């Protein structure tokens, strides 16, 4: 992209406010936090339910951004930049992308469906890229914002596009169709995912089919509902396992080791191909790819050779612990320019060390000449303040001089051979390579070695849940997020960095050492310590934490230290007891509290808070209301008599949902961030954050009458296939969850826990599950959920989450 501002504002129907109409635009941004923003960026100030990017424009101007699409020109910015003023910035972004798409005339594949879109897109890219210069959606960029950002990456060298479109309700697909304008359609599996926004399956299918209203062909599995709602002018190229009256009839499947051999009929002839998968979803996705290759008239030998090389698609950026106190960001299965930009933004949001290294393979399918491509990569490296680049591949090695601090190797084997001579210590390392470079070998070398049980934390789900609760807040209500107890067991520092990236107002921890750890990790957000001990006050002051003060003894102790250190206006938070009777100033000591604070300038009351006892149980609605009223009365008195205007907050996660009129100045989000709600109706709108996974260590057949585990608590009543998995009560799994009460999930099926859970292991019944040693095991996540486990064990989800041992490795991904 290389456009002048004066040529852009007519496309957007914008009013141009600014003098530099010859300004050159070569990139588009919607993220004010990206280090890639610069003088040639066109920044679209999107407005969401909780965030308005207009508030960041002044900061962007200070770092050199000079071109903005806005709904209004912010105060103090009028003469400092070019502003294209529109009614709706999201509509303007979509309109700009549709215009950019109209400049190119080559085949474009548009994909939608309930499941499999991203996998089919990545497989089609792999299968077709030897013959086309492909532009595709990076990662899962398939939303109302993601699609235009994907399409805006098209350039003159591309000759095939593959874009996915995802929708969550009606009246969305028509907008995406205008942007993608696919000439070839692919409809993947239509299932129950994301049903919430539709009245029924028919409505969802009708909405998804709008993507194909201008396509010349639609590739899909034969489906009567699809036939009913498909535009008459659209030709369907169909396949089926059961209906022979289709273009491609798949009539036989054979399993061989971990492979599947599929037999199909096409144009009166029979053919076969093999893929390295056996699950039904992969078979359907592979057939969608087969259909595309048939449509492009590939010969049988090419189809067979390429389909046999299909691979598991890794759609996630993972954060892992590395050797020598390093942090790894694992993106070792893709190397294209667009996903590099995304990975570098993720690196910045997750970096735990100032030193940053990128290990990068040759980049493919950029649509640019190598000279132009590696110049742009070099610019990205500079703008993201990367300290060191390690290039792997002959092409990037040839452009080594474009990077200030660069070491190159011809291939991965050469890097591995020299690994002992390289120093990786106290740094954040992005590992990003094309699949052919087998960068998983590099990840293995750099990853800290632990056992195979991991707690996977979905950072996208945390962001989603955060925004869900933000959407419930009134304008200008602040948000504190609790990251105490190691982020409810999920990992405090990593989640704190994400929350800082999302610009929440406060973090909350229970004890000073948790806050100190976050500050030492580089967190700049204000951190409130909710249960400070008097002995920790000096450390709190040293690390610029903010203590909650809940009793007169604690107040006097803190004031004494504050005066000794000659502090002025050090922030403290006053906790009131309105009925929880755990911590806080009761009504009968408010007068003495006010007297102690009156005229005291060593501290500043930054906020006044209390804690609700029954916000999650509407049977106690009246009690909760009495707490709210008492809090309002007591806090108002303190504010009036001290002449102050602090932040007031009372609501926790349940309170946000159940008492929306009592948000005061701030709310405190806790367990809801991690995907757990006490309200079953609300629960379906939250996304699962943590998945505890392990693997099968051993499988054995136990005869009738034989026992399993300590105490012989399970006796086999039938020949029983038993799998042993390496996780036990030392990892945080309650012993009460064993002996037939609980289960794990293997290959999508329940496997009941047999006998006593051991310290480091448990045994499960896999008699009816097709599995082998080394297969993945879900201990909790989507099924069973932590709420299910808590209900069975007569406890709460908090206990399940926070019990997971620190010896269980946390893997963060996006």
C-alpha positions in Angstrom: 0.0 0.0 0.0 1.3 3.4 -1.0 -1.5 6.1 -1.1 -1.8 9.8 -0.6 -4.2 11.2 2.0 -5.8 13.3 -0.6 -6.8 10.1 -2.5 -8.1 8.4 0.6 -10.7 10.8 2.0 -13.0 10.7 -1.0 -13.1 6.9 -0.7 -14.2 7.2 2.9 -16.6 10.0 2.3 -14.7 11.9 4.9 -14.2 15.6 5.7 -10.5 16.3 5.7 -9.1 18.5 8.4 -5.4 19.1 7.9 -2.9 20.7 5.6 -0.6 17.9 4.4 -2.7 16.3 1.7 0.4 14.8 0.1 1.1 12.7 3.2 2.0 9.1 2.2 0.2 6.1 3.8 1.8 2.7 3.7 0.1 0.9 6.6 -3.1 0.9 8.6 -3.5 0.5 12.4 -6.2 0.3 15.0 -3.9 -0.5 18.0 -2.5 2.5 19.8 -0.1 0.3 21.7 1.6 -1.1 18.7 5.3 0.0 18.3 4.8 -0.2 14.6 2.8 3.0 14.4 4.7 5.8 12.7 4.5 8.8 10.3 3.1 6.8 7.4 0.4 5.0 9.5 -3.3 5.7 8.9 -4.8 5.2 12.4 -8.5 4.4 12.6 -9.8 5.5 16.0 -12.4 2.7 16.6 -15.0 3.2 19.3 -16.1 0.2 21.3 -18.5 -0.3 24.2 -15.7 0.3 26.7 -12.8 1.9 24.8 -12.6 4.9 22.6 -9.3 5.2 20.7 -9.8 8.9 20.3 -8.5 9.3 23.8 -5.1 7.9 22.6 -4.6 10.3 19.6 -2.7 12.9 21.5 -0.2 10.2 22.7 0.1 8.9 19.1 0.9 12.3 17.8 3.8 12.6 20.3 5.4 9.4 18.8 5.0 10.7 15.2 1.7 9.4 13.9 0.2 12.1 11.7 -2.9 10.7 10.0 -6.1 9.7 11.7 -9.6 8.6 10.8 -11.9 9.9 13.5 -15.5 10.8 14.3 -14.3 14.1 15.8 -11.0 16.0 16.2 -9.9 15.8 19.9 -9.2 19.0 21.8 -5.6 20.2 21.6 -5.0 18.1 18.4 -6.6 20.2 15.7 -3.5 21.6 14.1 -1.1 18.8 14.8 -2.1 16.1 12.3 -4.4 15.2 9.4 -7.9 14.1 10.4 -10.4 12.3 8.1 -13.7 12.9 9.9 -16.4 10.3 9.4 -19.6 9.2 11.1 -18.4 5.7 12.0 -14.7 4.7 12.0 -15.4 1.0 11.8 -17.6 1.5 8.7 -14.8 3.7 7.3 -12.3 0.9 7.9 -14.5 -1.6 6.2 -15.2 0.8 3.3 -11.5 1.4 2.8 -10.8 -2.3 2.7 -13.6 -2.9 0.2 -12.0 -0.2 -2.0 -8.6 -1.7 -1.7 -10.0 -5.1 -2.6 -11.6 -3.6 -5.7 -8.2 -2.7 -7.1 -7.2 -6.3 -7.6 -8.6 -8.9 -10.0 -7.6 -12.5 -9.1 -9.3 -15.5 -7.6 -10.3 -15.1 -4.0 -11.5 -18.0 -1.8 -13.9 -17.0 0.9 -14.4 -19.5 3.8 -17.0 -19.6 6.5 -18.7 -22.2 8.7 -19.0 -23.1 12.4 -15.8 -25.1 12.6 -12.6 -25.7 10.6 -12.3 -22.3 8.8 -8.8 -21.5 10.0 -7.5 -25.1 9.4 -8.9 -25.3 5.9 -7.5 -21.9 5.1 -4.0 -22.9 6.3 -4.2 -26.2 4.5 -5.3 -24.6 1.3 -2.4 -22.2 1.6 0.0 -25.1 1.9 -1.6 -27.1 -0.9 -1.9 -24.2 -3.4 1.1 -22.0 -2.6 3.6 -23.9 -4.8 1.6 -22.6 -7.7 0.2 -19.3 -6.5 1.5 -16.2 -4.5 -1.1 -16.4 -1.8 -2.4 -13.7 0.5 -4.5 -15.1 3.4 -6.0 -14.0 6.7 -3.3 -14.1 9.4 -4.2 -16.4 12.3 -8.0 -16.2 12.9 -8.5 -12.6 11.6 -12.1 -13.3 10.6 -14.1 -10.6 12.4 -15.7 -7.3 11.4 -12.3 -5.7 12.2 -10.0 -8.7 11.3 -11.3 -9.2 7.8 -10.6 -5.6 6.6 -7.1 -5.7 8.2 -6.4 -8.9 6.3 -7.7 -7.6 3.0 -5.7 -4.4 3.3 -2.5 -6.5 3.1 -3.1 -7.4 -0.6 -0.4 -6.1 -2.9 0.3 -6.3 -6.7 2.3 -9.5 -6.5 -0.5 -11.6 -5.1 -2.6 -13.8 -7.4 -4.7 -15.8 -5.1 -6.5 -14.7 -1.9 -7.8 -17.0 0.9 -9.9 -15.2 3.6 -12.1 -16.5 6.3 -15.2 -14.8 7.6 -16.6 -15.4 11.1 -19.9 -14.0 12.4 -21.7 -14.2 15.7 -25.2 -12.8 14.8 -27.3 -11.6 11.9 -26.5 -8.5 9.7 -22.8 -9.1 9.9 -21.9 -11.3 6.8 -23.2 -8.8 4.3 -20.5 -6.3 5.4 -17.7 -9.0 5.2 -18.9 -10.1 1.7 -18.4 -6.6 0.4 -14.8 -6.6 1.7 -13.8 -10.1 0.6 -15.8 -10.4 -2.6 -14.9 -14.1 -3.0 -15.1 -15.7 -6.4 -14.9 -19.2 -4.9 -16.7 -20.1 -1.8 -16.0 -22.9 0.8 -18.5 -23.7 3.5 -16.9 -25.8 6.2 -18.8 -27.8 8.9 -22.0 -26.2 10.2 -22.3 -27.1 13.9 -23.5 -25.6 17.2 -20.5 -23.3 17.8 -21.5 -19.6 18.3 -25.2 -20.4 18.3 -26.1 -17.7 20.8 -26.6 -14.9 18.2 -29.1 -16.8 16.1 -32.7 -18.0 16.7 -32.1 -21.3 15.0 -29.9 -23.2 12.6 -31.7 -22.0 9.5 -31.1 -18.4 10.4 -27.4 -19.1 10.9 -27.1 -20.9 7.6 -28.9 -18.1 5.7 -26.6 -15.5 7.2 -23.4 -17.5 6.4 -24.5 -18.1 2.8 -24.6 -14.3 2.2 -20.8 -14.6 1.9 -21.3 -16.4 -1.4 -23.9 -14.3 -3.2 -21.4 -13.3 -5.9 -19.3 -16.4 -6.1 -19.2 -18.5 -9.2 -19.0 -21.7 -7.2 -19.6 -22.9 -3.7 -17.7 -25.9 -2.3 -19.7 -27.7 0.5 -20.9 -30.9 1.9 -24.3 -31.8 0.5 -27.0 -30.3 2.9 -30.7 -29.8 2.2 -30.8 -26.6 4.3 -27.9 -25.2 2.3 -29.6 -26.1 -0.9 -32.8 -24.4 0.2 -31.2 -21.0 1.0 -28.5 -20.9 -1.7 -28.7 -18.2 -4.4 -30.1 -19.9 -7.6 -27.3 -18.4 -9.6 -24.6 -20.0 -7.4 -23.2 -23.3 -8.6 -22.7 -25.8 -5.8 -19.7 -28.2 -6.0 -20.8 -30.8 -3.5 -19.4 -33.8 -1.7 -20.9 -36.4 0.6 -20.3 -39.6 2.5 -23.8 -40.9 2.1 -25.5 -39.3 -1.0 -24.1 -40.5 -4.3 -25.9 -37.8 -6.3 -23.0 -35.3 -5.7 -20.0 -34.2 -7.6 -17.6 -36.1 -5.3 -18.8 -39.2 -3.4 -16.5 -40.4 -0.6 -17.3 -44.1 -0.4 -14.7 -45.7 1.8 -12.3 -45.0 4.7 -9.5 -47.2 5.9 -7.4 -46.6 9.0 -3.7 -47.3 8.8 -1.6 -46.6 11.9 -2.3 -42.8 12.5 -3.4 -42.3 8.8 -6.6 -42.5 6.9 -7.0 -43.6 3.3 -10.1 -42.1 1.6 -11.6 -43.4 -1.6 -13.8 -41.2 -3.8 -15.6 -41.0 -7.1 -15.3 -38.0 -9.4 -16.4 -37.7 -13.0 -17.2 -41.4 -13.2 -13.7 -42.5 -12.0 -12.5 -43.8 -8.6 -9.5 -42.3 -6.8 -7.8 -42.4 -3.4 -5.6 -40.3 -1.2 -4.1 -40.6 2.3 -4.0 -38.0 5.1 -2.1 -38.3 8.4 -5.3 -37.9 10.5 -8.1 -40.1 11.7 -10.6 -37.8 13.5 -13.8 -36.9 11.7 -13.2 -33.1 11.8 -9.9 -33.5 10.0 -11.4 -35.8 7.4 -14.1 -33.2 6.6 -11.6 -30.4 6.4 -9.3 -32.4 4.1 -12.2 -33.1 1.8 -12.9 -29.4 1.5 -9.3 -29.0 0.5 -9.6 -31.9 -2.0 -12.6 -30.2 -3.6 -10.7 -27.0 -4.1 -7.8 -28.8 -5.7 -10.3 -30.6 -8.0 -11.9 -27.3 -8.9 -8.4 -25.9 -9.8 -8.0 -29.1 -11.9 -4.9 -30.5 -10.2 -3.9 -34.0 -11.3 -4.3 -37.0 -9.2 -0.6 -37.5 -8.4 -0.2 -33.9 -7.1 -3.3 -34.2 -5.0 -2.1 -37.5 -3.5 1.5 -36.2 -2.8 0.4 -32.9 -1.2 -2.6 -34.2 0.8 -0.3 -36.8 2.4 1.8 -34.0 3.8 -1.0 -32.1 5.7 -0.1 -31.2 9.2 -1.7 -30.2 12.5 -2.4 -26.5 12.4 -1.1 -24.5 15.4 -3.3 -21.4 15.6 -1.8 -20.2 18.9 1.0 -18.0 20.0 2.4 -19.7 23.1 4.3 -18.2 26.0 6.6 -20.7 27.6 9.3 -20.7 30.3 12.8 -21.0 28.8 16.2 -21.9 29.9 18.4 -19.4 31.8 15.4 -17.4 33.0 14.2 -16.6 29.5 10.6 -16.4 28.2 9.8 -18.0 24.9 7.0 -16.9 22.5 6.5 -19.9 20.3 5.2 -19.2 16.8 7.3 -21.8 15.2 4.9 -22.9 12.4 4.4 -19.9 10.2 6.5 -17.2 8.6 4.7 -14.5 6.7 5.0 -10.8 6.9 1.5 -10.1 8.3 1.8 -12.7 11.1 5.2 -11.4 12.0 3.6 -8.0 12.7 1.1 -9.7 15.0 3.7 -11.7 16.7 5.9 -8.7 17.4 2.9 -6.9 19.0 2.3 -10.0 21.1 6.0 -10.0 22.1 5.6 -6.4 23.3 2.5 -7.2 25.4 4.1 -10.2 27.0 7.8 -9.3 27.3 9.2 -9.9 30.8 12.7 -8.6 30.0 13.9 -5.5 28.3 16.2 -7.6 26.1 14.3 -9.0 23.1 15.6 -11.5 20.6 13.8 -12.7 17.4 14.7 -16.0 15.8 13.4 -15.8 12.3 13.4 -18.0 9.2 13.1 -17.0 5.6 9.7 -15.3 5.0 7.6 -16.7 2.2 4.6 -15.4 0.2 5.0 -11.7 1.1 4.2 -10.6 -2.4 7.2 -8.3 -2.2 10.7 -8.5 -3.7 13.3 -9.8 -1.3 14.9 -6.4 -1.2 11.6 -4.7 -0.3 10.5 -7.4 2.1 13.7 -7.5 4.3 13.8 -3.7 4.3 10.3 -3.8 5.8 11.3 -6.5 8.2 14.2 -4.5 9.3 11.9 -1.5 9.9 9.7 -3.7 12.1 12.7 -4.9 14.1 13.8 -1.3 14.7 10.3 0.0 15.6 9.8 -2.9 18.1 13.2 -2.3 19.7 14.5 -5.8 19.1 18.0 -6.2 20.5 19.1 -9.2 18.4 18.0 -11.0 15.3 19.0 -14.6 14.6 18.1 -15.4 10.9 17.9 -18.9 9.7 17.7 -19.5 6.0 19.7 -18.7 2.9 17.6 -15.7 1.9 17.5 -13.9 5.2 21.3 -14.6 5.5 21.8 -12.8 2.2 20.1 -9.7 3.8 22.0 -9.9 7.1 23.4 -6.3 6.7 19.9 -4.9 7.0 19.8 -5.7 10.7 21.9 -3.9 13.3 22.7 -6.9 15.5 22.2 -10.1 13.4 23.6 -13.6 13.4 22.6 -15.9 10.6 22.6 -19.6 9.8 21.9 -21.4 6.5 19.5 -23.8 8.1 18.1 -25.1 11.4 20.7 -27.9 11.6 23.5 -25.3 11.5 21.9 -23.3 14.3 21.4 -26.5 16.4 25.1 -27.4 15.9 26.2 -24.0 17.2 23.6 -23.8 20.0 26.2 -24.3 22.8 28.1 -21.3 21.6 25.1 -19.0 21.8 24.0 -17.1 24.9 20.3 -16.9 25.9 19.9 -15.4 29.3 17.3 -13.1 30.9 15.5 -12.2 27.7 12.3 -12.6 25.8 12.7 -14.7 22.7 10.2 -14.8 19.7 10.7 -18.0 17.7 9.0 -17.6 14.3 9.7 -19.8 11.4 8.1 -21.5 8.3 7.1 -25.1 8.9 9.7 -26.4 6.5 12.5 -25.1 8.9 11.3 -27.3 11.7 11.7 -24.7 14.4 10.2 -27.0 17.0 13.7 -28.3 17.4 14.8 -24.8 18.5 11.8 -24.6 20.8 12.9 -27.9 22.4 16.4 -26.6 23.0 15.3 -23.3 24.5 12.3 -24.6 26.6 12.7 -25.3 30.2 12.3 -29.0 30.7 9.4 -30.1 32.9 7.0 -33.0 33.0 4.2 -33.3 30.5 1.4 -31.9 32.6 0.6 -28.3 31.7 -2.1 -25.7 32.5 -2.8 -24.0 29.2 -4.0 -20.4 29.6 -6.0 -18.9 26.7 -5.1 -15.2 26.6 -7.7 -14.5 24.0 -10.4 -15.9 26.4 -9.1 -13.6 29.2 -9.4 -10.6 26.9 -12.8 -11.7 25.8 -14.1 -12.1 29.4 -12.5 -8.8 30.4 -14.4 -7.0 27.6 -17.6 -8.9 28.5 -17.6 -7.4 32.0 -16.4 -4.0 30.7 -19.5 -3.9 28.6 -21.6 -4.0 31.7 -20.0 -0.8 33.2 -21.3 2.7 33.0 -19.3 5.4 31.4 -16.2 6.5 33.4 -16.5 3.6 35.9 -12.9 2.3 36.6 -11.9 -1.3 36.7 -9.7 -3.1 39.2 -8.8 -6.7 38.3 -7.8 -9.2 40.9 -4.6 -11.1 40.2 -4.1 -12.5 43.7 -3.3 -16.1 44.4 -1.0 -16.4 41.4 -3.8 -15.0 39.1 -6.3 -17.5 40.6 -3.9 -20.2 39.8 -3.4 -19.1 36.1 -0.2 -17.1 36.4 0.0 -13.7 37.9 2.7 -11.8 36.0 1.6 -13.0 32.5 -2.0 -12.1 33.1 -1.0 -8.7 34.7 1.0 -7.9 31.6 -2.1 -8.6 29.4 -4.3 -6.5 31.7 -1.8 -3.6 31.5 -1.9 -4.0 27.8 -5.7 -3.6 28.0 -5.2 -0.4 30.2 -7.2 -1.5 33.2 -7.1 1.0 36.1 -5.9 -1.1 39.0 -4.6 -4.5 39.9 -5.4 -6.2 43.2 -3.3 -8.7 45.1 -3.7 -10.2 48.6 -0.2 -9.8 50.0 2.8 -7.6 49.5 5.0 -10.3 48.1 2.6 -10.8 45.2 2.7 -7.1 44.4 6.5 -6.9 44.7 6.8 -9.8 42.3 4.6 -8.0 39.7 6.6 -4.7 40.2 9.9 -6.6 39.7 8.4 -8.1 36.6 8.0 -4.6 35.1 4.3 -3.9 35.9 3.6 -0.2 36.0 -0.1 -0.2 36.9 -1.1 0.8 40.4 -1.4 -2.3 42.6 -3.5 -2.4 45.7 -2.5 -4.9 48.5 -5.7 -6.0 50.1 -4.4 -7.9 53.1 -1.2 -6.2 54.1 0.6 -7.2 57.3 2.0 -4.3 59.4 5.5 -5.9 59.0 5.2 -5.4 55.2 4.5 -1.7 55.2 8.2 -0.7 54.6 8.4 -3.0 51.6 5.1 -1.7 50.3 6.4 1.8 50.4 9.7 0.8 48.8 8.0 -0.9 45.8 5.3 1.8 45.4 2.4 -0.5 46.2 -0.8 0.8 47.7 -2.0 -0.7 51.0 -5.6 -1.4 52.0 -6.0 -0.1 55.6 -8.7 -1.9 57.5 -8.1 -1.2 61.2 -6.9 1.6 63.5 -3.9 -0.3 64.6 -2.8 -0.7 61.1 -3.5 2.9 60.3 -1.5 4.2 63.2 1.4 1.9 62.2 1.4 3.0 58.6 1.2 6.7 59.6 4.2 6.3 61.9 6.3 4.8 59.1 5.1 7.4 56.6 6.2 10.2 58.9 9.6 8.5 59.5 10.1 8.4 55.7 8.9 11.9 55.2 6.2 10.8 52.8 3.7 13.1 51.3 0.3 12.0 50.0 1.2 8.3 49.8 -1.9 6.5 48.5 -3.8 4.3 50.9 -7.2 2.6 50.6 -9.7 2.5 53.5 -11.7 -0.7 53.9 -15.1 -0.5 55.6 -16.9 -3.4 57.2 -20.5 -3.3 56.2 -21.6 -6.8 57.1 -18.9 -9.3 55.8 -17.3 -9.1 59.3 -13.9 -10.2 58.0 -11.8 -7.0 57.7 -12.6 -3.3 57.8 -13.6 -0.3 59.9 -17.0 -0.8 61.6 -19.4 2.1 62.0 -18.5 2.7 65.6 -14.9 3.6 64.8 -15.6 5.9 61.9 -15.3 9.0 64.0 -11.8 8.0 65.3 -10.8 7.1 61.7 -11.8 10.5 60.5 -9.9 12.2 63.4 -6.7 10.2 62.7 -6.8 11.3 59.0 -7.9 14.9 59.4 -5.1 17.2 58.5 -2.7 14.3 57.8 -0.7 15.0 54.6 1.7 12.1 54.7 -1.1 9.9 53.2 -3.9 10.3 50.7 -7.1 8.3 50.8 -7.1 7.1 47.2 -10.2 4.9 47.6 -12.8 3.7 50.0 -14.1 0.2 49.6 -16.0 -2.6 51.2 -16.7 -6.3 50.4 -20.1 -7.8 49.7 -20.9 -11.1 51.4 -23.8 -12.4 49.3 -23.6 -10.6 45.9 -23.8 -14.0 44.2 -27.0 -15.2 46.0 -30.1 -13.2 45.2 -31.9 -14.9 48.1 -30.0 -12.5 50.2 -30.8 -9.5 48.0 -32.1 -7.4 50.9 -28.9 -8.0 52.9 -26.8 -6.9 49.9 -28.8 -3.8 49.5 -28.3 -3.0 53.2 -24.5 -3.3 52.7 -24.7 -1.0 49.7 -26.7 1.6 51.7 -24.4 1.4 54.7 -21.3 1.8 52.5 -22.8 4.8 50.8 -23.6 6.4 54.2 -20.2 5.7 55.8 -18.1 6.6 52.8 -20.1 9.8 52.2 -19.5 10.8 55.8 -15.7 10.3 55.5 -15.6 12.2 52.2 -17.6 15.1 53.6 -15.7 15.5 56.9 -12.3 15.1 55.3 -13.1 17.1 52.2 -11.9 14.5 49.8 -13.2 12.8 46.7 -11.7 9.3 46.5 -12.7 6.4 44.3 -15.4 4.3 45.9 -15.9 0.6 45.1 -18.0 -2.2 46.5 -18.9 -4.6 43.6 -17.0 -7.9 42.9 -17.7 -10.1 39.8 -21.1 -11.2 40.9 -22.0 -7.7 42.0 -21.2 -6.3 38.6 -23.9 -8.5 37.1 -26.5 -8.5 40.0 -26.2 -4.9 41.2 -25.5 -2.7 38.1 -26.8 0.4 39.8 -24.2 0.3 42.6 -21.0 0.6 40.5 -20.0 3.8 42.3 -16.6 4.8 40.8 -14.9 1.4 40.3 -15.6 -2.3 40.4 -13.4 -5.3 41.2 -13.3 -8.1 38.7 -12.1 -11.4 40.0 -13.2 -15.0 39.1 -15.2 -13.8 36.1 -12.0 -12.9 34.3 -11.0 -16.5 34.4 -14.3 -17.7 32.8 -16.4 -18.6 35.9 -19.7 -17.2 36.8 -22.1 -18.1 39.6 -25.0 -17.4 37.2 -25.6 -20.3 34.8 -27.3 -17.9 32.3 -24.2 -15.7 32.3 -21.8 -18.6 32.2 -22.6 -19.4 28.6 -21.3 -16.0 27.5 -17.9 -16.5 29.1 -15.0 -18.3 27.5 -13.0 -21.1 29.2 -9.5 -19.7 30.2 -7.6 -22.6 31.7 -7.2 -26.2 30.4 -5.3 -28.6 32.5 -3.7 -31.2 30.2 -1.5 -34.2 30.6 -0.8 -37.4 28.7 -1.3 -41.2 29.0 1.8 -42.7 30.5 0.9 -46.4 30.2 -2.1 -48.5 29.3 -2.8 -52.0 30.7 -5.6 -54.6 30.7 -6.9 -55.4 34.2 -8.7 -58.8 34.5 -11.9 -59.3 36.4 -11.4 -59.4 40.1 -8.1 -57.5 40.1 -7.8 -54.1 41.9 -6.4 -50.7 40.9 -4.5 -48.3 43.2 -3.9 -47.9 46.9 -6.4 -49.5 49.2 -7.9 -51.7 46.4 -10.8 -49.2 46.2 -11.6 -50.3 42.7 -12.1 -53.9 41.8 -12.6 -54.8 38.1 -16.1 -56.2 37.4 -15.2 -56.7 33.7 -11.9 -56.8 31.8 -10.9 -53.2 32.1 -8.5 -51.2 30.1 -6.7 -48.8 32.5 -4.7 -45.8 31.5 -2.2 -44.2 34.0 -1.7 -40.5 33.7 1.0 -38.5 35.5 -1.0 -36.1 37.7 -2.1 -36.4 41.3 -2.9 -34.7 44.5 0.5 -33.1 44.7 -0.4 -31.3 41.5 -3.6 -30.0 43.1 -6.2 -32.7 42.2 -8.4 -33.4 45.1 -8.4 -37.1 46.3 -12.1 -36.8 46.6 -12.3 -36.5 42.8 -11.2 -40.1 42.5 -12.9 -43.5 43.0 -15.6 -43.1 40.4 -16.6 -39.6 41.3 -14.7 -37.7 38.7 -13.5 -38.2 35.1 -11.1 -36.9 32.5 -11.6 -36.5 28.8 -9.6 -38.5 26.2 -10.4 -38.3 22.5 -13.6 -36.5 23.3 -14.9 -39.2 25.6 -15.2 -39.4 29.4 -12.8 -41.7 31.2 -13.8 -42.4 34.8 -11.1 -42.1 37.5 -10.6 -45.5 39.1 -9.6 -46.0 42.7 -7.6 -43.6 44.8 -5.8 -40.6 43.3 -2.1 -41.0 44.1 0.4 -38.2 44.9 1.7 -38.0 41.3 -0.6 -40.2 39.3 -4.2 -41.3 38.7 -5.7 -44.2 36.8 -8.7 -44.0 34.5 -11.0 -46.4 32.7 -10.4 -46.3 28.9 -12.1 -49.5 28.0 -14.5 -47.7 25.6 -11.9 -45.1 24.4 -9.7 -45.7 21.4 -6.4 -44.3 22.7 -2.7 -45.0 22.9 0.1 -44.1 25.2 1.2 -40.5 24.7 -2.4 -39.3 23.8 -3.6 -36.1 25.3 -5.8 -36.0 28.4 -8.0 -33.1 29.5 -8.2 -33.0 33.3 -10.4 -29.9 33.3 -11.3 -27.2 30.7 -14.4 -27.5 28.5 -15.2 -30.9 30.0 -15.1 -31.3 32.9 -15.3 -27.6 33.7 -14.0 -26.3 37.0 -17.6 -25.5 38.0 -18.7 -29.2 37.4 -15.8 -30.4 39.6 -16.6 -27.9 42.3 -20.2 -28.9 42.4 -19.4 -32.6 42.7 -16.9 -31.9 45.4 -19.2 -29.5 47.3 -16.8 -26.6 47.0 -16.3 -23.5 44.8 -14.4 -23.0 41.5 -11.9 -20.7 43.3 -10.6 -23.7 45.3 -10.2 -25.9 42.2 -8.3 -23.2 40.3 -6.0 -22.0 43.1 -5.1 -25.6 44.1 -3.2 -26.3 41.0 0.5 -26.7 42.1 3.3 -24.4 41.0 5.1 -27.5 39.7 2.5 -27.7 36.9 3.9 -25.7 34.0 1.8 -22.8 32.7 1.6 -22.3 28.9 0.1 -19.0 27.8 -1.2 -18.8 24.2 -3.1 -16.6 21.9 
